[in-house]
Amino acid sequence: MTGAGGNFCSGGDVHEIIAPLTKMTMPELLAFTRMTGDLVLAMRHCPQPIIAAIDGVCAGAGAMVALAADFRLGTPAARTAFLFTRVGLAGCDMGACTLLPRMIGQGRAAELLYTGRAMSADEGRDWGFFNRLVEPSALQDEALALATGLARGPTFAHAMTKKLLHQEWAMDIDAAIEAEAQAQAICMQTGDFRRAYDAFVARKSPAFEGN
């Protein structure tokens, strides 16, 4: 996922999205906010890993789209802001209070969500929001290379990894270890597992087929 024109996403358009909200009833507003949350849920439940390639402005709902991705590649020009409080809204939008503290820590998340200030690219990298920073001219190539590598890997196993990364937030350690034991047992029945073993014995690189 990426933006255009040197920016990732600046969030909701003031005239096309924000203005109509001021005229909606409570049921209409709730339907809208649930709809925006559904985007994050769809991204987290999507079995394929999602890569966000972020340059320039990454704000509001755009910041949440980036946060909901599995990987974030940024540029030194990236500026990420969860600026909901700047328009009189709570910082807890689209899952921000769940996702952001787990990504960068409770204290740092609290600062960004209360103040709405922009997180610099260097802060994002040092705090764990960005997997890495690259020059703008290399951003698309780097994202595509990462996506290609994942697509050529054991895609069923990747989907299982993503599923457990999502589900284990609500598990204690006993449940998590049991869930991972079941996940690995399932993966051990796949052709990719057998192909990887055969390739190791033959001292070759495995060719995964996603099954």
Secondary structure, 3 states (H helix, E strand, C coil): CECCCCCCECCCCHHHHHHHHCCCCHHHHHHHHHHHHHHHHHHHHCCCCCEEEECCEEECHHHHHHHHCCEEEECCCCEEECCHHHHCCCCCCCCHHHHHHHHHCHHHHHHHHHHCCEECHHHHHHHCCCCEECCHHHHHHHHHHHHHHHHCCCHHHHHHHHHHHHHHHHCCHHHHHHHHHHHHHHHCCCHHHHHHHHHHHCCCCCCCCCC
